[in-house]
Amino acid sequence: MTRESMPYGDGPCAYVIHENDAWLEPLRREFEKQDIPYKEWFLDRGVLDLAAVPPAGVFYNRMSASSHTRDHRYGAEYASAVLAWLARHGRRVVNGERALQLEISKVAQYEALAQFGIPTPDTIAVVGKENIALAAGRLGFPLILKHNRGGKGLGVRLFLSPAALAEHLASADFAEPVDGITLVQRYIKAPAPFITRVEFVGGRFLYALRVDTSQGFELCPADACQVDAVTMGIACPADAPSDKFRILPEFEHPLLPRWQAFLGANEVEVVGVEFIVDEADRPYTYDINTNTNYNSDAEARDGRHGMATVASYLGALLEKMSAEALAGC
C-alpha cells in the first residue's frame, strides 16, 4: 500500500479516494487479508493536471460530507474535480460523481428519492438565517433543523416551540451550514426508539442494522459523539457502544426494490440508507451515506462483514478489468 495526495502511480490496483485515515483502517485490513493491491488518494488539497492520464485501476470514492469539519474544507470540491477527470478517461469508479453530489446535499437526496416514490420527511430548504422562522411557521412544530451538507449530525436540533427556535437563532449556538442551506424538517416521532440503517454493497442488499436511538436518531458514520437530550443524539456505528447496534437476522421491507432502483439509477454502489417509522407505521428515508462505516462488534455477532464485502467487490472489479485487458491483447 502507498498513500498519495494525488493521483499518479503504477496500476492496476484499487485506488481509494478519501480524507479520513481512521475511517479507512478496516478497509486496509481487508485489502491486505484478501491480497488486493491498493493505494490511497488522500484528497484534502493538491494539484490536478487535467492533461495527465489517470492510472489503470478501479477507483472507490469515500469522500465525506463532513470533510470540512476535519480541516479539509475543499476536500469534496477537490474530489469532484478528480471524479470528473476519471469519468472523462472512462475509468471504473465506485460511487462516482453522482454519489458525491448526493453525499453533500440532502436536498439532492430527497429529490432523487422522490422520483422513486420513496417518502422523506417534509422539508423546507432555507438560505439566510432570517428566513428560518418563517419556514418553521409554515411547517409547524415539533421540527428539526439540520445542515443540508451534513455528516456527524451537523446542525441537528429538535425544537418543540417557536420560542425555543427563536432563542436558538438569536444565540451563538446557531451554526451556519458550510453550503449556506439550512433544512427545516418535520420531526418524525417513532413509537419505539430506534432507526434502521440498510447497507448495500455493489447495489445489492447486505444487511439491516437496528440502532438504539433512545438519545436521538441522527446517525453519525464513525465519530464517537453525543449531544444533550434537547438536541438529537448521535449514534455512531463504528465506535459507539455495541449494545446500541444489532444486525437483524432477516430483513424484508416493501421499500427494498425502490431503494435498489434508486441506487442503480444514481450509480450509487456502496451506501447506508437510513429510515425511521412513525406512529402510523409509515417509513421515512431521511439520509443516505455513501462512505458508510460498519460496527465491528455487531458484525462479529452476526457473521456478515461490510468492509470485507466491499474489499471483495472491489477486488472482483479489478480482476474483471485485468481479464478484459488480457483478452484484448
Secondary structure, DSSP 8 states (H G I E B T S, - for coil): -EEESS-----SEEEEEES-HHHHHHHHHHHHHTT--EEEEE-SS----TTS---SEEEEE---TTGGGGT-TTHHHHHHHHHHHHHHTT-EEES-HHHHHHHT-HHHHHHHHHTTT-----EEEEESGGGHHHHHHHH-SSEEEEESS-STTTT-EEESSHHHHHHHHTSTT----TTSEEEEEE----SSSEEEEEEEETTEEEEEEEEE-TT--EE-SS------TTB--EE-TTTS-GGGEEE-S----TTHHHHHHHHHHTT--EEEEEEEE-TTS-EEEEEEETT----HHHHHHHS--HHHHHHHHHHHHHHHHHHHHHHT-
